[in-house]
Amino acid sequence: MPQPVQPTKQEVRDYMEKRQESRQPPPSRKDILRQLGWELIEQSRKEAARRR
């Protein structure tokens, strides 16, 4: 399984700039993880734990 790639500093800056321009409340933790693709990491960890 390929390792997830951490976003670059510029990607984080761009994301934060878009968030500030949108004038909406911050996304939930679940939404942030989904946007970053980290939910897949959690799923793979849970699957690995079940296999043990």
N, C-alpha and C positions, 0 to 999 in steps of 0.2 A: 504494500500500500504506500503510495507516495506521501512524503511528509508535507504538512501544510506549510505554506510560505507566509512568513510574517510580512505585513504590508510595509512599504518603504516609508520613510519620514514624510516624503512629499505626498504620498497617497493619503497618509493620516491628515496632513495639513489641508489637502483638498477636501477631504471628507468633513473635517471640522468647519471649514469655510462654508461649505454647502449647508451644513447644519445650522450655522449662525444666520445665514441668509434666509432660511426657511421660516424662522420665527415660530417654530413649534416646540412643544416640550420635548425634552430628551427622550430617546427611545428606551424601551424597557431593556433589561439585561438580556432577556431572551432574544429580542430583536437584534441587539448588537451582536450577539454570538452568531445568530443566523446570517447576518450581513457579512460577517467576517469568515463564515464557513466553519466556525469552530464547533458547531453542533455536530458535525461529522466526527470530530475528534472525540467528543463525549460518547457518541454512539459506538465508536470503535473500542473505546475503553470499557464500556459496559459489556460489549460482546466478548472482549478478551477476558474480563472478569468471570463471565458465565462459563467460559470454556475451561477455566481452572478447576 
